[in-house]
Amino acid sequence: MTLANYIQAYNEAVFETDRPAALAVVNQALSDGFSPEDIVFELVIPAVESMMDRIEKDPDSNLAQHFMTAQIAADVTEKMLEKFSSPPQIIGKVVIGAASGDLHSLGKRIVSGCLKSLMVEVIDLGINVGAEQFVEAAVANDAQVIAVSAMMVHTATGENGSIKVRALLKERGLEGRIKLAVGGAPYRFDPELYRKVGADAWAPDGVTAAKVIVRLINEAKT
């Protein structure tokens, strides 16, 4: 099979959210002599990018499909990175978590999966994360972006959420070095809310968030 055949087979498996089939395509491609680098850069990353394009055209597309595509991409990438002939260049680092008082993790996990496949190192702090934890982890890990997920208005606007993250970044002179991204349902209902909580950017869904975070990483590094 040619690389084009593998790309088509992988895309079909991912579209059907068939993880075993996607992994079987990857293993067969390896057996046929394609390198782990080929698989990540020719199969996985283009599949994630095409999902991003689909979501821009159809914002209401299937959340479960986003999640599975992101998870498959992250799984394959992690397996392939171990086999790279030399470690890949990571484009940046993000600290991610659900805001203080927020116990929802699905959106955050979609973002993490996509970011890992796009060569971004993800430091996942989990759920119910306080502002201090976000800032301390970003400084300790030399991250360019803090990403705060909130699924309820009171956790998006809470006093220990993004508003306090912004205040701490300002107080510590870190605003130029560390960007703040937010996402979750409240921001879809009020697209200006991200400004009110002091964020640099927001995203309407987990997959678009990965794109936004990559842009913020590049801004923070220049």
Secondary structure as the mmCIF struct_conf table of DSSP 4:
data_model
#
loop_
_struct_conf.conf_type_id
_struct_conf.id
_struct_conf.beg_label_comp_id
_struct_conf.beg_label_asym_id
_struct_conf.beg_label_seq_id
_struct_conf.end_label_comp_id
_struct_conf.end_label_asym_id
_struct_conf.end_label_seq_id
HELX_RH_AL_P HELX_RH_AL_P1 LEU A 3 PHE A 15
TURN_TY1_P TURN_TY1_P1 GLU A 16 THR A 17
HELX_RH_AL_P HELX_RH_AL_P2 ARG A 19 SER A 31
TURN_TY1_P TURN_TY1_P2 ASP A 32 GLY A 33
HELX_RH_AL_P HELX_RH_AL_P3 PRO A 36 ASP A 38
HELX_RH_PI_P HELX_RH_PI_P1 ILE A 39 VAL A 44
HELX_RH_AL_P HELX_RH_AL_P4 ILE A 45 LYS A 57
TURN_TY1_P TURN_TY1_P3 PRO A 59 ASP A 60
BEND BEND1 SER A 61 SER A 61
HELX_RH_AL_P HELX_RH_AL_P5 LEU A 63 LEU A 81
TURN_TY1_P TURN_TY1_P4 GLU A 82 LYS A 83
BEND BEND2 SER A 85 SER A 86
HELX_LH_PP_P HELX_LH_PP_P1 PRO A 87 ILE A 90
STRN STRN1 GLY A 92 ALA A 98
STRN STRN2 ALA A 99 ALA A 99
TURN_TY1_P TURN_TY1_P5 SER A 100 GLY A 101
HELX_RH_AL_P HELX_RH_AL_P6 LEU A 106 SER A 117
TURN_TY1_P TURN_TY1_P6 LEU A 118 MET A 119
STRN STRN3 VAL A 120 ASP A 124
BEND BEND3 ILE A 127 ASN A 128
STRN STRN4 VAL A 129 VAL A 129
HELX_RH_AL_P HELX_RH_AL_P7 ALA A 131 ASN A 141
TURN_TY1_P TURN_TY1_P7 ASP A 142 ASP A 142
BEND BEND4 GLN A 144 GLN A 144
STRN STRN5 VAL A 145 SER A 149
BEND BEND5 MET A 151 MET A 152
HELX_RH_AL_P HELX_RH_AL_P8 VAL A 153 ALA A 156
BEND BEND6 THR A 157 THR A 157
TURN_TY1_P TURN_TY1_P8 GLU A 159 ASN A 160
BEND BEND7 GLY A 161 GLY A 161
HELX_RH_AL_P HELX_RH_AL_P9 SER A 162 GLU A 171
TURN_TY1_P TURN_TY1_P9 ARG A 172 GLY A 173
TURN_TY1_P TURN_TY1_P10 GLU A 175 ARG A 177
STRN STRN6 LYS A 179 GLY A 183
BEND BEND8 GLY A 184 GLY A 184
HELX_RH_AL_P HELX_RH_AL_P10 ALA A 185 PHE A 189
TURN_TY1_P TURN_TY1_P11 PRO A 191 GLU A 192
HELX_RH_AL_P HELX_RH_AL_P11 LEU A 193 LYS A 196
TURN_TY1_P TURN_TY1_P12 VAL A 197 GLY A 198
BEND BEND9 ASP A 200 ASP A 200
STRN STRN7 ALA A 201 ALA A 203
BEND BEND10 PRO A 204 ASP A 205
HELX_RH_AL_P HELX_RH_AL_P12 GLY A 206 LYS A 221
#
